[in-house]
Amino acid sequence: MATNAAPIAPVCSAPMKATSNGAFQKENPLDFALPLLIVQIILVVSFTRLLAFLLRPLRQPRVIAEIIGGILLGPSALGRHQKFLDIIFPKKSMAVLDTLANIGLLYFLFLVGLELDIRAIRRTGTNSLIIAVAGISLPFILGIGASVVLRSTVNKGVSNIVFLVFMGVALSITAFPVLARILAELKLLTTDVGRIAMSAAAVNDVVAWILLALAIALSGSDSSYLVSVWVLLCGTAFIVFSIFVLKPILSVMARRSPEGEPVKELYICITLSIVLAAGLITDIIGIHALFGAFVVGIIIPKDGPFAGVLIEKIEDLVSGLFLPLYFASSGLKTNVATIEGAQSWGLLVLVIFTACFGKIVGTVVLAMLFKVPFIEALALGVLMNTKGLVELIVLNIGKDRKVLNDQTFAILVLMALFTTFITTPIVMAVYKPARKGKPYKNRRIQRQDLDSELRVLACFHSTRNIPTLINLIESSRGTRKKGQLCIYAMHLMELSERSSAISMIHKARKNGLPFWNKKPGDQNQMVIAFEAYQQLRSVVIRPMTAISPLNSIHEDICTSADRKRAALIIIPFHKHQRVDGTMESLGHSFHLVNQRVLRHAPCSVGILVDRGLGGTTQVVASEVSYSVVVPFFGGQDDREALAYGMRMAEHPGIKLTLIKFTPKPETALNPPKADVGAESKKDNDIFSEFLNLSKSSESVKHEAIAMGSREDVIAALRSMSNSTLFLVGRTSPAMPLSDRSSDCPELGHVGSYLASSDFSTTSSILVIQQYDPSINAMEKPLDDINEASNKTVSNGV
């Protein structure tokens, strides 16, 4: 009798339990969801950070390391060993990994929305807007041709329109966050190329998201175009709802979070919940949960501290831990081995050529029509070809929706990696903006023409430094009608990989004045302090900002000083005084910044050890009453310090005391005076000028000290320990004043002793190094030219 075999039902593996009972219970922790997820996170984060460190000398953005790390962990490299995948990335764990990665991505897109200021896009000039449209249109059109070739060879059986739109979006995207970091790394943010690139990329970002929404709407499993229409209509309705319902709610919370007060935890919780709810709604509509989060980020008010606090609360967790998981998830889907044979590699070359040709040619042609020089236009085109996370999002959505197969997906991922990788080296090779300003003569405080304008670049890290800076400026403004004081106040801001760094860059684009918002009602303390002082005094104060990694921010300082023709750079000491009087370091990186500035500065440099000059608030002119001391041992740095003190002595509230140390014959100096005859003559000349000043002013006096040992120097300095400010030459020819070796050689022997907690807790110190072209070989030829050319060149801006 014949029997029919029963069909065999597919066997499904049991879902993973969350936690194990431990190894002692003979359970493998990697068979459980939570321990395995922890291992995956540690592996992914460690591996991508290692790659980022290795790629740092090539000045590549971190996204490159994260894309490469994801690919290497996948079936293209380590994942070729099936045992590795089975242990670390088993198929049954991928649902948990992908879910967590997408939660991180959801909040990262919320951060991207927070970074994007729609008002800045509205202010985009016509030229930048047209360049942006050209940079999108030509690669989109060329993407149509590439899609026809790919669809007829390796990506068969896909809807033509859907594949066409996905290819067009993939080839036309510019990664705004990645572009911003590359521009900052290359010091191009404030150049014409940088400004146009940022504006065009912001427009490109918005258009790309609109096109992606269209592509997702068209890529549904239902073949009816009526469904796609409904998806688009519901998406539009959600945006309208967000603008007219969600935005007022968020605005109320933002208004109730004033500057200087902590944002309520309830407001943070409500906002983050709204992000999840918006993601749920857009997922139900069918245009991916990411869009909901992105829209909420865009509509949040950018004024006030609310947006900044939101970024601060979530950026480290999202960018540091969750986002690398998305790159790993993407890398596990990327199998470079599928690109095999001449046809596949030829298609890869075709896609790369199409992407580069479309972006670069479209941008270059339109830029040159607007009179942009060819080299700048070429650099702009290469910059606009930058890809990044948004590109991967597009490709992953396309793969999940069966629009892209494995081979096409791998080709497009490698295209994104290649185009981004080549951006930095090509831009560095073709575009080298002039770093130096016009030659100028007055690179020192000590000068022949005392009526010439004194230009000072005053740097600060935070509001902590501002009262002392303003009081120092007030003391330095002198009384000459012609010898006006011009201050360039430079805010030093560290560029990191955080999302808040992109927000800083956004602010830097506003009229070139970061954080100097001119709108009524702005309560920024830095703006109020400097602008109020400028209105009260005959001092020109011009705000500036340097946004760079700390290992290269000295380049911004020195370049700005040269372009602004500064005679003095004032930089804050890397330590600040605590309440108990001890000095606390801000970090070794800040210490290195000061040392690099001293080596490369195109003018004199002063390191300000801030101990509350004039107190913690700005002092009005009539209340200025400072005692300034200049220890004078001789040498060029001491002469520069004395020249600055003589200028300060013109202020009626300044009492200047010169302590002139004369070594006894048997005293050994360290370092010894070089070229004793010439140096002594220069010392005597400036001392004669000082004596003439002291005869005409009762507030100027001097003391002569014969020093035979360091105890003589210490005793003389301690007798003046109640003074407000010490002006010290950095390389004073004096012996070490402490038994302990100093960890701050940039202050010199005298400056290190004065800055120690053993000496005083109330006296601020300005350690001055006079500009010497022989120290910097690059500056010497320029300085020789200056001496000849400035006989005919005036001292204008």
C-alpha positions in Angstrom: 0.0 0.0 0.0 1.4 3.3 -1.0 1.8 6.0 1.6 2.3 9.7 1.2 5.3 11.2 3.0 4.3 14.0 5.3 5.9 17.4 4.4 8.9 18.2 6.7 8.3 21.5 8.6 11.2 23.9 8.7 13.1 23.8 12.0 13.5 27.3 13.7 16.2 27.8 16.2 15.0 28.8 19.7 15.3 32.5 20.5 18.3 33.5 22.5 17.7 34.1 26.2 18.9 37.4 27.6 21.4 36.4 30.2 23.2 33.2 31.2 23.6 31.5 34.6 27.4 31.8 34.4 30.3 29.7 33.2 30.3 27.7 36.5 26.9 26.4 35.5 28.5 25.0 32.3 26.8 27.6 30.1 28.6 29.4 27.4 27.9 33.2 27.8 28.1 33.7 24.1 25.0 31.6 23.6 23.0 34.3 25.3 22.0 37.7 23.9 23.3 40.2 26.5 26.9 38.8 27.0 27.2 38.3 23.2 26.0 41.8 22.5 28.6 43.2 25.0 31.4 41.3 23.3 30.2 42.6 19.9 30.1 46.2 21.1 33.6 45.9 22.6 35.1 44.3 19.5 33.5 46.8 17.1 34.3 49.9 19.1 37.9 48.8 19.8 38.6 47.7 16.2 37.2 50.9 14.6 39.0 53.2 17.1 42.3 51.4 16.3 41.8 51.9 12.6 40.9 55.6 13.2 44.2 55.9 15.1 46.1 54.3 12.3 44.5 56.5 9.7 45.0 59.7 11.6 48.3 60.6 9.9 46.4 60.5 6.6 44.0 63.1 8.0 41.0 60.9 7.2 37.6 61.4 9.0 36.6 58.7 11.5 33.8 57.5 9.3 36.4 56.1 6.9 37.8 53.9 9.7 34.3 52.9 10.7 33.3 51.8 7.2 36.6 49.9 6.7 36.2 48.3 10.2 32.7 47.1 9.3 33.9 45.6 6.0 36.9 43.9 7.6 34.7 42.3 10.3 32.3 41.0 7.7 32.5 38.3 5.1 35.1 40.2 3.1 37.9 39.6 5.6 37.6 38.1 9.1 34.1 36.8 8.3 35.6 34.6 5.6 36.3 32.2 8.6 32.8 30.8 9.2 33.8 29.8 12.8 34.4 33.5 13.6 31.0 34.5 12.3 29.3 31.6 14.2 30.9 32.6 17.5 30.9 36.4 17.4 28.2 37.3 14.8 25.8 34.2 14.7 22.7 34.7 12.6 20.4 34.3 15.6 22.0 37.4 17.2 21.7 39.7 14.2 18.1 40.8 15.1 19.3 42.1 18.5 22.4 43.7 17.0 20.5 45.4 14.1 17.8 46.6 16.5 20.3 48.3 18.8 22.2 49.7 15.8 19.1 51.2 14.4 18.1 52.7 17.8 21.5 54.4 17.8 21.1 55.4 14.2 17.6 56.8 15.0 19.1 59.1 17.6 22.1 60.0 15.5 19.8 61.2 12.7 18.0 63.2 15.4 21.5 64.8 16.1 22.0 65.4 12.4 18.7 67.2 12.3 19.8 69.3 15.3 22.9 70.2 13.5 21.1 71.3 10.4 19.9 74.9 10.7 17.1 75.6 8.1 17.6 79.4 8.6 21.2 79.0 7.4 19.9 77.3 4.2 17.4 80.1 3.6 20.3 82.6 3.8 22.3 80.6 1.3 23.4 82.8 -1.6 22.1 82.3 -5.1 25.5 81.1 -6.3 25.8 78.4 -3.6 22.3 77.3 -4.3 22.8 76.9 -8.0 26.1 75.1 -7.4 24.4 72.7 -5.0 21.6 72.0 -7.6 24.2 71.4 -10.3 26.1 69.1 -7.9 23.0 67.0 -7.4 21.5 67.1 -10.9 24.4 66.0 -13.1 25.4 62.9 -10.9 21.6 62.0 -10.6 21.3 62.1 -14.4 24.5 60.1 -14.9 23.2 57.7 -12.3 20.3 56.9 -14.6 22.9 55.7 -17.2 24.8 53.7 -14.6 21.6 52.1 -13.4 20.7 50.9 -16.9 24.1 49.2 -17.2 23.9 47.7 -13.7 20.3 46.5 -14.2 21.2 44.8 -17.4 24.2 43.0 -16.0 24.4 42.3 -12.2 21.1 43.7 -10.7 18.4 42.1 -12.8 14.8 41.7 -11.9 14.3 45.0 -10.1 11.8 47.8 -10.8 13.5 50.2 -13.2 12.1 53.4 -11.7 12.9 52.4 -8.1 16.5 51.3 -9.0 17.0 54.4 -11.0 16.0 56.7 -8.1 18.2 54.7 -5.6 21.2 55.0 -7.9 20.6 58.7 -8.5 20.4 59.4 -4.7 23.5 57.2 -4.0 25.6 59.0 -6.6 24.4 62.6 -5.8 24.7 62.6 -2.0 27.2 64.9 -0.2 27.9 64.0 3.5 27.5 67.3 5.3 29.0 66.2 8.7 32.0 64.5 7.0 32.6 67.5 4.8 32.5 69.9 7.7 35.2 67.9 9.6 37.4 67.7 6.5 37.1 71.5 6.0 38.0 72.1 9.6 40.9 69.6 9.5 42.3 71.4 6.4 41.8 74.9 7.8 39.4 75.8 5.0 36.2 76.7 7.0 36.7 80.4 6.6 37.9 80.4 3.0 35.6 81.1 0.0 35.8 77.5 -1.0 34.8 76.4 2.5 31.9 78.8 2.8 30.5 77.7 -0.6 31.0 74.0 0.1 29.2 74.2 3.5 26.2 76.1 2.1 25.9 73.8 -1.0 26.3 70.7 1.2 23.6 71.8 3.5 21.2 72.2 0.6 22.3 68.9 -0.8 21.6 67.2 2.5 18.0 68.3 2.5 17.4 67.5 -1.1 19.0 64.0 -0.7 16.6 63.2 2.2 13.6 64.2 0.1 14.8 62.0 -2.8 15.4 59.1 -0.4 11.9 59.5 1.0 10.6 59.3 -2.6 12.8 56.2 -3.3 11.5 54.4 -0.2 7.9 55.2 -1.0 8.4 53.7 -4.5 10.2 50.6 -3.2 7.4 49.0 -1.2 6.5 45.4 -1.8 3.1 46.4 -3.2 3.5 47.0 -6.9 0.6 49.5 -7.0 1.8 53.1 -7.5 -1.4 54.2 -5.6 0.3 52.8 -2.4 3.4 55.0 -3.1 1.2 58.0 -3.5 -0.5 57.3 -0.2 2.9 56.9 1.5 4.1 60.3 0.1 0.8 62.0 1.2 1.0 60.6 4.7 4.7 61.6 4.9 3.8 65.1 3.9 1.0 65.1 6.5 3.5 64.0 9.2 5.8 66.9 8.3 2.9 69.4 8.5 1.8 67.9 11.8 5.4 68.2 13.1 5.7 71.9 12.1 2.3 73.0 13.5 1.9 70.7 16.5 5.2 69.3 17.7 7.3 72.4 17.0 5.2 74.7 19.3 5.5 72.0 22.1 9.2 71.9 21.7 9.5 75.7 21.5 7.7 76.0 24.9 10.2 73.7 26.5 13.0 75.6 24.9 11.7 78.9 26.1 11.4 77.5 29.6 15.1 76.6 29.6 16.9 80.0 29.9 20.6 80.5 29.6 22.5 79.8 32.8 19.9 77.4 34.3 19.9 73.6 34.0 17.4 72.1 31.5 14.7 70.1 33.4 15.1 66.3 33.2 11.4 66.1 32.3 12.0 68.1 29.1 14.8 65.9 28.0 12.7 62.8 28.7 9.7 64.2 26.7 11.9 65.2 23.8 13.7 61.8 23.5 10.3 60.1 23.7 8.9 62.3 21.0 11.9 61.2 18.8 10.9 57.5 19.3 7.2 58.2 18.7 8.0 60.1 15.5 10.2 57.2 14.3 7.3 54.8 15.0 4.8 57.0 13.0 7.1 57.2 9.9 7.8 53.5 10.1 4.1 52.8 10.1 3.7 55.1 7.2 6.4 53.2 5.3 9.2 55.8 4.9 11.5 54.4 7.6 11.8 55.4 11.3 14.9 57.5 10.6 12.8 60.2 8.9 10.7 60.9 12.0 13.8 61.4 14.2 15.4 63.6 11.5 12.4 65.8 11.2 12.1 66.2 15.0 15.8 67.3 15.1 15.2 69.9 12.4 12.2 71.5 14.1 13.8 71.9 17.5 14.6 75.6 18.2 18.4 76.2 17.8 18.5 79.3 19.9 19.3 79.0 23.6 20.8 76.1 25.5 18.0 73.5 24.9 19.4 72.0 21.7 23.0 72.1 23.0 22.0 70.2 26.2 20.2 67.6 24.1 23.3 67.0 22.0 25.4 66.9 25.1 23.2 64.3 26.8 23.2 61.7 24.0 26.1 62.4 21.6 28.8 60.4 23.3 26.7 57.3 23.9 25.2 57.4 20.4 28.4 58.2 18.4 30.8 56.3 20.6 28.9 53.0 21.2 25.8 52.6 19.1 26.8 54.1 15.7 29.8 51.8 15.2 27.4 48.9 15.5 25.6 50.2 12.4 28.8 50.2 10.4 29.5 46.7 11.6 25.9 45.6 10.7 26.5 47.2 7.2 29.9 45.6 6.9 28.4 42.1 7.6 26.2 42.6 4.6 29.2 43.7 2.4 31.0 40.9 0.7 33.8 42.3 -1.5 34.4 38.8 -2.8 31.2 39.1 -4.9 33.0 41.6 -7.1 34.9 39.1 -9.2 35.7 38.9 -12.9 36.5 41.7 -15.4 32.8 42.7 -15.7 32.3 43.3 -11.9 35.5 45.3 -11.5 34.7 47.2 -14.7 31.3 48.1 -13.2 33.1 49.3 -10.0 35.3 51.6 -12.1 32.3 52.8 -14.0 30.3 53.7 -10.9 33.3 55.5 -9.3 34.0 57.4 -12.5 30.3 58.3 -12.9 30.1 59.5 -9.3 33.3 61.6 -9.4 32.7 62.9 -12.9 29.1 64.0 -12.2 29.9 65.7 -8.9 33.2 67.3 -9.9 32.3 68.4 -13.4 28.9 69.6 -12.5 30.3 71.7 -9.6 33.3 73.0 -11.5 31.4 74.2 -14.5 28.8 76.1 -12.5 31.4 77.5 -10.1 33.5 78.8 -13.0 30.4 80.5 -14.5 30.2 82.4 -11.3 33.8 83.6 -11.7 35.3 81.1 -9.2 38.9 80.4 -10.1 39.5 77.0 -11.7 41.7 75.7 -8.8 39.1 76.7 -6.2 36.3 75.3 -8.3 38.2 72.0 -8.6 38.7 71.8 -4.9 35.0 72.6 -4.4 34.0 69.8 -6.7 36.2 67.2 -4.9 34.9 68.3 -1.6 31.3 68.0 -2.8 32.1 64.4 -3.7 32.4 63.4 0.0 30.2 60.5 1.1 29.5 59.1 4.5 26.9 57.7 6.9 23.9 58.9 4.9 25.3 57.1 1.8 25.4 53.9 3.9 21.9 54.4 5.1 20.7 54.8 1.5 22.5 51.6 0.5 21.3 49.6 3.4 17.7 50.6 2.9 18.1 49.6 -0.7 19.5 46.2 0.2 16.8 45.6 2.9 14.1 46.4 0.3 15.6 44.0 -2.3 16.5 46.9 -4.6 20.2 46.2 -4.4 21.7 42.7 -4.5 24.9 41.7 -2.8 27.2 42.5 -5.7 25.6 46.0 -6.4 25.6 46.8 -2.7 29.4 45.9 -2.4 30.2 48.0 -5.5 28.4 51.1 -4.1 29.9 50.7 -0.6 33.4 50.7 -2.2 32.5 53.7 -4.3 31.5 55.6 -1.2 34.7 54.6 0.6 36.9 55.5 -2.3 35.4 58.9 -3.1 35.6 60.0 0.6 39.1 58.6 1.1 40.6 60.6 -1.9 38.9 63.9 -0.8 41.6 65.0 1.7 44.7 64.2 -0.3 43.4 65.7 -3.6 42.2 68.9 -1.9 45.6 69.2 -0.1 47.4 68.7 -3.5 45.3 71.1 -5.7 44.2 73.9 -3.3 46.7 75.7 -1.1 45.3 79.0 0.1 47.7 81.7 1.0 48.5 81.3 4.7 50.6 84.5 5.2 49.3 88.0 5.1 51.1 91.0 3.6 54.6 91.7 5.0 54.6 94.1 7.9 57.1 95.7 10.2 55.7 96.0 13.7 56.0 92.4 14.9 57.1 93.5 18.4 55.8 95.8 21.2 59.2 97.5 21.3 59.3 99.8 18.3 60.6 103.1 17.0 57.2 104.6 16.1 55.4 104.7 19.4 52.3 106.3 17.7 51.7 103.3 15.5 48.7 101.1 16.2 49.3 98.2 18.6 47.6 95.1 17.4 47.1 92.2 19.9 45.6 88.7 19.3 44.2 87.8 22.6 43.2 84.1 22.9 40.9 82.5 25.4 39.4 79.1 26.0 36.3 80.0 28.0 34.5 82.8 29.9 36.9 82.2 32.8 39.6 84.1 31.0 37.5 87.1 29.8 37.5 89.4 32.9 41.3 89.2 33.2 41.7 89.8 29.5 39.4 92.8 29.5 41.2 94.3 32.5 44.6 93.7 30.8 43.3 95.4 27.7 42.0 98.3 29.7 45.4 98.6 31.3 47.2 98.5 28.0 45.2 101.0 25.9 47.5 104.0 26.7 46.7 107.6 26.1 48.1 108.3 22.7 45.5 109.5 20.2 47.3 107.9 17.3 48.7 104.8 19.0 45.3 103.1 19.2 44.9 99.6 20.5 43.3 97.0 18.3 42.4 93.7 19.9 41.5 90.5 18.0 39.7 88.4 20.6 40.0 84.7 19.5 37.9 82.0 21.1 39.9 78.7 20.9 37.5 75.8 20.4 38.5 72.2 20.1 37.2 70.3 17.1 36.3 66.8 18.2 34.4 63.9 16.6 31.3 64.9 18.6 28.1 66.2 17.0 28.4 69.4 19.0 31.6 70.1 17.0 29.4 70.4 13.9 27.1 72.7 15.8 30.1 74.9 16.5 31.0 74.9 12.8 27.4 76.0 12.0 27.7 78.9 14.3 31.1 79.8 12.8 29.4 80.2 9.5 27.1 83.0 10.7 28.7 86.0 9.2 32.1 84.6 10.1 31.4 85.3 13.8 30.9 82.2 15.8 28.8 82.6 18.9 28.7 86.4 18.3 25.0 86.4 17.6 23.9 90.0 16.8 20.2 89.4 17.3 18.4 91.4 20.0 18.0 89.6 23.3 21.1 87.5 22.9 22.5 87.0 26.4 25.9 85.4 25.5 28.2 86.5 28.2 31.2 86.8 25.9 29.4 89.0 23.5 28.1 91.3 26.2 31.5 91.6 27.9 33.5 92.5 24.8 30.9 94.7 23.1 30.1 96.6 26.2 33.8 97.3 26.8 34.3 98.3 23.2 31.5 100.9 23.4 33.0 102.5 26.5 36.6 102.7 25.4 38.6 103.8 22.4 39.7 100.2 21.7 38.8 98.3 18.6 37.8 94.7 19.5 37.2 92.2 16.7 35.9 88.8 17.5 37.4 85.7 15.9 37.3 81.9 16.4 39.6 79.0 15.8 37.8 75.7 15.5 40.5 73.0 15.1 41.9 69.9 16.8 44.3 70.9 19.6 47.2 69.3 17.8 46.9 71.9 15.0 45.1 74.8 16.5 48.4 76.7 16.9 48.4 77.0 13.1 45.1 78.9 13.3 46.6 81.2 16.0 49.8 81.9 14.1 48.1 82.3 10.7 45.6 84.8 12.1 48.2 86.8 13.9 50.2 87.1 10.6 47.1 88.0 8.6 45.9 90.6 11.1 49.5 92.0 11.4 49.6 91.5 15.2 52.5 92.6 17.3 51.6 90.4 20.3 49.8 87.1 20.8 48.4 86.6 24.3 47.6 82.9 25.1 46.2 81.6 28.4 48.5 79.4 30.6 47.5 75.7 30.5 46.9 75.8 34.3 44.2 77.6 36.2 44.2 78.4 39.9 41.8 76.5 42.2 40.1 78.0 45.2 42.8 76.6 47.5 45.5 78.5 45.5 47.0 75.4 43.8 47.4 75.3 40.0 45.4 72.7 38.2 46.2 71.6 34.6 43.6 71.8 31.8 45.5 69.0 30.1 48.7 68.2 28.4 47.3 69.1 25.0 46.8 72.7 26.0 50.4 72.7 27.3 51.6 71.6 23.9 49.5 74.3 22.1 51.4 77.0 24.0 54.8 75.5 23.2 53.9 75.2 19.5 52.8 78.9 19.4 56.0 80.0 21.0 58.0 78.1 18.3 56.0 79.2 15.2 54.6 82.7 16.1 55.2 85.5 13.6 55.3 88.1 16.4 55.9 88.4 20.1 54.0 86.1 22.4 52.7 86.5 26.0 51.6 83.6 28.2 49.1 84.8 30.7 49.0 83.1 34.1 45.6 84.3 35.3 45.1 84.8 39.0 42.2 87.1 38.8 43.7 90.4 37.4 41.3 93.0 38.8 39.1 90.4 40.4 36.5 88.3 38.6 34.6 91.2 36.9 35.5 93.9 34.5 36.8 97.0 36.2 35.8 100.5 35.0 38.7 102.8 34.0 38.2 105.1 37.0 38.6 102.2 39.4 41.7 100.7 37.8 44.5 100.6 40.5 47.1 98.0 39.6 50.7 97.7 40.7 52.8 96.3 37.8 56.3 94.9 38.4 58.9 94.3 35.7 61.9 92.2 36.9 64.7 93.2 34.5 67.8 91.1 34.0 68.5 92.1 30.4 68.1 90.5 27.0 65.5 90.8 24.3 62.6 89.3 26.1 63.1 91.5 29.2 63.3 94.5 26.9 59.9 93.5 25.3 58.4 93.1 28.8 59.6 96.5 29.8 58.3 98.1 26.6 54.9 96.7 27.4 55.1 97.9 31.0 56.0 101.4 29.8 52.9 101.4 27.6 50.8 100.3 30.5 52.3 103.1 32.7 50.5 105.6 30.5 47.2 104.6 32.2 46.6 106.8 35.2 45.6 103.8 37.4 48.8 101.9 36.8 51.9 102.0 39.1 54.9 100.6 37.4 58.0 99.3 39.2 61.1 98.2 37.5 63.5 95.9 39.5 66.8 96.1 37.7 69.0 93.1 38.6 72.7 93.7 38.1 74.8 90.5 38.6 77.9 90.6 40.7 81.1 89.8 38.8 81.3 86.2 40.2 77.6 85.4 39.5 77.0 82.7 36.9 73.9 83.3 34.8 71.8 80.6 33.1 71.3 81.1 30.2 74.3 83.5 29.8 73.9 86.7 27.8 74.7 86.3 24.2 76.8 89.0 22.4 77.2 90.9 25.7 78.3 94.2 24.1 75.4 94.5 21.7 72.9 93.3 24.2 74.1 95.7 26.9 73.8 98.6 24.6 70.2 97.7 23.8 69.5 97.2 27.5 71.0 100.6 28.3 69.0 102.3 25.5 65.6 101.1 26.8 66.6 101.7 30.4 67.3 105.4 29.4 63.9 105.6 27.9 62.4 104.3 31.1 64.4 106.8 33.2 63.0 109.6 31.1 59.5 108.2 31.6 60.0 108.0 35.4 61.0 111.7 35.5 57.7 112.7 34.0 55.5 110.4 36.0 55.3 109.8 39.7 53.7 106.4 39.3 56.8 105.0 37.6 59.8 104.0 39.8 62.7 101.6 39.8 64.9 99.7 42.2 68.4 98.4 41.6 69.3 95.0 43.0 72.8 93.5 43.0 72.4 89.8 42.8 75.0 87.4 43.9 72.8 84.3 44.4 69.3 83.2 43.8 68.3 84.1 47.3 68.9 87.8 46.4 66.5 87.4 43.5 63.9 85.5 45.5 64.0 88.1 48.3 63.5 91.0 45.8 60.6 89.3 44.1 58.9 88.3 47.4 59.0 91.9 48.5 56.7 92.6 45.6 54.4 89.6 46.0 51.4 91.7 46.7 51.6 93.3 43.2 48.8 92.8 40.8 50.8 91.8 37.7 54.3 90.8 36.8 55.7 91.3 33.3 58.5 88.8 32.8 60.8 88.1 29.9 60.7 84.4 29.0 64.5 83.9 28.6 65.7 86.2 31.3 69.4 85.5 31.9 68.8 84.5 35.5 69.7 81.4 37.5 67.1 78.7 38.3 65.1 80.0 41.3 63.8 76.6 42.5 65.5 73.3 43.4 62.8 71.4 41.6 63.0 71.2 37.8 60.1 73.1 36.2 57.5 71.2 34.1 56.8 74.5 32.3 59.9 75.4 30.4 57.9 77.9 28.3 57.7 80.2 31.3 61.5 80.4 31.9 63.2 80.4 35.3 61.6 83.6 36.7 58.2 82.9 35.2 58.1 79.4 36.5 58.9 80.6 40.0 56.4 83.4 40.0 53.7 81.0 38.6 54.3 78.5 41.4 51.8 78.3 44.3 54.7 78.9 46.7 55.1 82.5 45.5 51.7 84.1 45.4 48.0 83.3 44.9 47.0 86.8 43.9 49.6 88.0 41.4 48.9 87.4 37.7 51.9 86.9 35.4 52.5 87.7 31.7 55.5 85.9 30.4 56.7 87.6 27.2 58.8 86.3 24.4 60.0 88.9 21.9 59.7 88.0 18.2 63.0 86.8 16.8 63.1 85.9 13.1 66.2 83.8 13.6 64.2 81.3 15.7 61.8 80.5 12.8 63.7 80.0 9.6 60.5 80.5 7.6 60.0 84.0 9.0 63.5 85.3 8.5 63.4 86.0 4.7 60.0 87.6 5.2 61.3 89.7 8.0 64.3 90.9 5.8 61.8 91.9 3.1 59.7 93.7 5.7 62.6 95.9 6.8 63.1 97.1 3.2 59.5 97.3 2.1 58.1 99.0 5.1 60.0 102.1 4.4 57.3 102.8 1.8 54.4 100.7 3.1 52.0 102.3 5.6 50.7 100.6 8.7 47.1 100.2 7.6 45.0 97.1 7.8 
